[in-house]
Amino acid sequence: MKKILFLFVALTVISCSTQKRGVAAVEPTKYMNTITAEDLKTHLYIVASDEMEGRETGSAGQKKAGQYLIKQYEKNNVPFPKGATNYYQPIPAAYLNKKYGEKLGDSENIWAFIEGSEKPNEILIISAHYDHVGIKDGEVYNGADDDGSGTVALLEIAQAFEIAKKEGHGPKRSILFLHVTGEEHGLHGSRFYSENPLFPLANTITDINIDMIGRRDEAHAGSNNYVYVIGANRLSTDLDNICTIANAKYTNLDLDYKFNDPKDPNRFYERSDHYNFAKNGIPSVFFFNGVHADYHKKTDEVDKIEFDALTKRTQFAFVTAWELANRTERPIVDKK
């Protein structure tokens, strides 16, 4: 009996050890490939439709777009975060208008959450702003690329992680999918979250920010197989290496660092929502396709989106997030 019991225990230990190694060794390719152009297109034709009235901060159209996002999270069984009462982080008009004296209405960040299996208190944030500039002179500015593209990318990334979780390969760290409001008026939604975080900023390991990934700029007229990488190495060598290795292994985009230069006059590093995390010492990276002729114009429409590029860049964000959520150590901050 003792020998049989010893053999049983030994086999159980070996089996558990093998399972742990198996989970750690899971390749994300299968789940990356659940991110499809067809799904992105379906979401974007709704999020960037005239029905959403240009998604101006605090407007009825933006709230309708937010309701659509929540319905998708509910459909895919991705809940709102622990500690929250629903999918909304309300932001009062007084806060939104204090900085520049505008007349915006109350608005909301929208959040969804996948809890980590091993390090649930460490949080990876994946962010995108879902507001745009509304209606001007009777014309709807739909903002398909800015930032409808990033908005629908979050939906697909969340779905991919949830599919992996259902199959026993959920992320080791928790992931907060954060759709922020008020970006177009001064990064208000991300600033509000950074000042009123649901989870301690000290527990936030990285922000991956996605803002405009569905088009190409003039500098890449010959190919859309690229993405600008901004900020990855500003605070953390680890984060920069993770982006580079994930891309080389899975997506093979041309990573363009032009706008990462601190001397670049466009100052894109300070112009999107990752900055409110980076200025608090959180390693952050901004994925971006650059500015095109339809930027902030009524002509930024879904029929101009290059869905092959949008798909591949979304997949790149996913595999980068996969590595960050599952690696042994969080990215080290080794730069000021």
C-alpha positions, 0 to 999 in steps of 0.5 A: 500500500505504501508503495502504491501511495508513493507512486500515486503521489509521484505521478500526481506531482509530475502531472501537475508539474507538466500541466504548469509547464504546458500552460506556461508554454502555450503559444498565443498564435491560435488565439491571435488568429481569432482576431479577424478583419471580418469581426473588426469590420462588423464592429467598426461599421457600428461604432463609427456610424452616423448613428453615433453622431461622431461620439462627442464627449458626453453626447447621446451618440457617444453614450450609444457607442458605449452601450454597444461596447458593453453589449459586446463584453457581455456577449463575450462573457467579459465582466466589469472589474472587481470593485466596480458596480458596472461597466462605467467609470462616471466622470462629471462634467465639472471635471471635464470642463475645469481645465479648458472651460468647455461645455461638455456633458457628463461622460464615462470611461468604460472598463472590462476585466479579465482576472489573472490566474496567478498574479491577479493583483498585478494589472495590465491596462490596454487602452483606447479612446472611444470619443471623437469630435462630434458634429460640425456644421451639420456634418458627422465626423465619424472618426473611423480611424481616430479612434474607432480603430483602437476601440474595436481592437480592444473588443477583439483583444478581449475576446481573444483572451477570454477564448484562451481563458475558457480553454484553460489558458487565461492570463496570469496577470489581470487585464483591464480593458479601458475605453477612455473618454475626453481624449480629444479635449485634453486626455481627460478620461485617462487623466481621470483614471490616473487620479482615481484608479480602480486598482493602485497605480503601483500594481499597474505593470504597463499601459498598451495604448492603441490610437489610430491603427487602421490607415497608413500615412504618406511616409508609408505610401508603398506598404501598410505593413508597419506601425509606429511604436512610441514610448516603449523604451522611455521608462523600461528596456524590458517593455521595448524588448517585449514589443520587439520580440513579440513582433519578430515572432508573430506579426513581422510588422515594420516597427517605426520609431520615428515619433519616439524621438524626444526631439520630434516636433509632433510630440505624439508621446505626450498627445495620447492617453498612455501619457497619463500612465507614463507620467506616473512612472508606468511603462507605456507604449503607444501603437499608431499609424501616423496622421493622414489626410482625413485626420479630424475631418468628416472624411475619416470614414470606415470605407477608407480603413485598411482592414488587413493592416488593422487586423495585423496591428491588433494582433501585434497588440494582443501578442505583446499583451500576452507576453506582458500578462504571462511572463514571470516578472513585470517590466522593470522601470530602469529609466526616468 
